[in-house]
Amino acid sequence: MKALILVGGYGTRLRPLTLTKPKSLIEFCNKPIVVHQIEALVDAGVNHIILAVCYQADQLEDELKIYEKKLGIKISISSEIKEPLGTAGAIAQAKKFLLPAPNCNKPFFVLNSDIICNFPFKEMIVFHENHGKEGTLVVTKVDEPSKYGVVVYSAEKGGEVERFTEKPKIFVSNKINAGLYILSPSFLSRIKPIKTSIEKDVFPYMADEGQLFALDLKGYWMDVGQPKDFLTGMCMYMDFIVKKQNKGINDVKNGIIAPVIIDETADIGNDCIIGPNVVIGKNCRIEEGVRLKNTILMPGAKIGQHSWLDHCIIGWNSDIGKWVRIENVSVLGENVEIKDEIYVNGGKILPHKAISTSIREPQIVL
């Protein structure tokens, strides 16, 4: 079985992290985002994964070779050479990879690369086979549907999609497109490799023809394509793991407040309080008296004595001085240096910068 992951372009919403790495390779809970998706697909029986890429395709291909070998699968790159083609155009561009073998009518998965959830791929296969139509999309519940385009479908008709409504002013549905699809090969005849959207230019017509069904996602879901949601997704993921394992990811002892994920190579000093909702990457060094919560440390980050971090992402090999306070969804790019006794409030700091004065209001530091 095959799957297409829509990796896309520059990842501007997740800058400054994406100035160093393609978005899909950024570590989410100490594992590249795309690897979470690939492992879930392989568990559902997928053996050929195609990445639709418009930016840094070579880096993606090189870094994923280890997973190709480890998981015993094939990974192919479908390049959008001139410009991003949109979701439908990217699928059409990858048609040569997705076409089934002769006398085979197996469907294929399509998913957006920003999505983290308890991927229901096995359930999607069964659901798609049972309704027998051309497409299945997964939907998830939101609290404020007026902010989104919602999916209206009939539970009485087994999930048949009736229509899509953009930012409804009155309640018609609280379910939105979750960015996970399974499609039959006949779908490929609907699209061309030009800039088009599957959500706006294809799915509404499929719904009119009775060819599209919706599967309700049970469990957590988050689009982690921007820093605030990246941190929220981390919390959701760790809460899911805690419930699944029926225990904390780390024991609540020695200053560790679960849930946290700490790489075994990290060095943590005395009298620290770590957690809840903290991820510490490879070769991080945390000196004595540090307080971390709701925070991600990318590999190689160093936190100086008695610093306090909350709701922030610290980039690769960044160096935080002593008695520093960082909060309010601050994001540091790669190799940023924060001098001693500095306050950072909502700062987005580009790679290789040295900060010697406090950032008291949210801003981008170029």
URVEN-V247662 format. One record per run of one state. SS is the DSSP state (a for helix, b for strand, c for the rest). FROM is the first residue (numbers start at 1). TO is the last residue. Records with the same first field share a line. If there is no record, write none. Layout:
SS = FROM-TO, FROM-TO
This chain:
c = 1-1, 9-11, 15-16, 20-22, 26-26, 28-31, 44-47, 54-56, 72-73, 80-85, 94-94, 99-107, 113-114, 118-120, 132-134, 142-144, 148-148, 155-159, 167-174, 184-184, 191-197, 209-211, 217-220, 224-226, 246-255, 257-259, 263-266, 269-272, 275-277, 281-284, 287-290, 298-301, 304-307, 315-318, 321-324, 328-329, 333-336, 339-342, 346-346, 350-353, 356-358, 360-362, 366-366
b = 2-8, 27-27, 32-32, 48-53, 74-79, 108-112, 115-117, 135-141, 149-154, 160-166, 175-183, 212-216, 221-223, 256-256, 260-262, 267-268, 273-274, 278-280, 285-286, 291-297, 302-303, 308-314, 319-320, 325-327, 330-332, 337-338, 343-345, 347-349, 354-355, 359-359, 363-365
a = 12-14, 17-19, 23-25, 33-43, 57-71, 86-93, 95-98, 121-131, 145-147, 185-190, 198-208, 227-245
